[in-house]
Amino acid sequence: MEPSNKNVSSDASDMSELFSLWSVQDSLLQSYRSMFVTAQSVVMSLAAAIAASKPTLANVLPLAVLGGVLMVAWLSVTLSRTRDVTFAQKLILWAEQGQVVARPLAAFKEYQRAWAEKSAYMVEFTNGSKESFKPKSIWLQAKPRFKIWKWGTRIHMEVIVPAGFGLCWIWVLLYVAYAS
C-alpha cells in the first residue's frame, strides 16, 4: 500500500510551521542583540568622549547609570528570548523524533505564559506522552570553564560581550575618578 500524500504534506506543513516559529524567535533574538550592542556602544562612546574632555563624575555618572540599565535590560531580554529559541528548537527535535505537539504556536504561547509564572513547562504530545522543558542555564553550557574559545556563540553573546561592556564601564569610571 502506498503512503498517503495527505500525511506527507501534513508532516511537511507541521515542520514548516515549527521552522517558521523558530525562525521568528531567532530573528527577534538577533535583532535584540544588535539593538543592545548598538545602544551600549553609543552610550559608552559618548561617556568615553565626555570622560576624555571633562573627566568629572557628574558628567559621566548619568551615562554610566544608563549603561547599567541597558545592561540589565539586555541580559533580561536576550536570556528570555534565548530560552524561547531553545524551546522552538526543542519542538523541532521532538517532531523529528516522532513526538509531535498538536498546535505548536499555541503550545509556544502556553510555554511562555507558564514559564513566566512557574519557570517550568510540561509539553504534551499528540500521543498523550508528556515531557518537561527545563533548559540548561547559560552558565552551565560554558564548559570547560577556562577555555572561552570553546564556548558557543550564545554564551559569547550573552556573557562575554556584556562582560566586556561592563569592564569598559568600570574602566571609564576609574579613569574619571583618577582624573578628577
C-alpha positions, 0 to 999 in steps of 0.5 A: 500500500502506498503512503498517503500524500495527505500525511506527507504534506501534513508532516511537511506543513507541521515542520514548516510551521515549527521552522517558521516559529523558530525562525521568528524567535531567532530573528527577534533574538538577533535583532535584540542583540544588535539593538543592545550592542548598538545602544551600549556602544553609543552610550559608552562612546559618548561617556568615553568622549565626555570622560576624555574632555571633562573627566568629572563624575557628574558628567559621566555618572548619568551615562554610566547609570544608563549603561547599567540599565541597558545592561540589565535590560539586555541580559533580561531580554536576550536570556528570555528570548534565548530560552524561547529559541531553545524551546522552538528548537526543542519542538523541532527535535521532538517532531523529528523524533516522532513526538509531535505537539498538536498546535505548536504556536499555541503550545509556544504561547502556553510555554511562555505564559507558564514559564513566566509564572512557574519557570517550568513547562510540561509539553504534551504530545499528540500521543498523550506522552508528556515531557518537561522543558527545563533548559540548561542555564547559560552558565552551565553550557560554558564548559570547560570553564577556562577555555572561552574559545570553546564556548558557543556563540550564545554564551559569547553573546550573552556573557562575554560581550556584556562582560566586556561592556561592563569592564569598559564601564568600570574602566571609564569610571576609574579613569574619571575618578583618577582624573578628577 
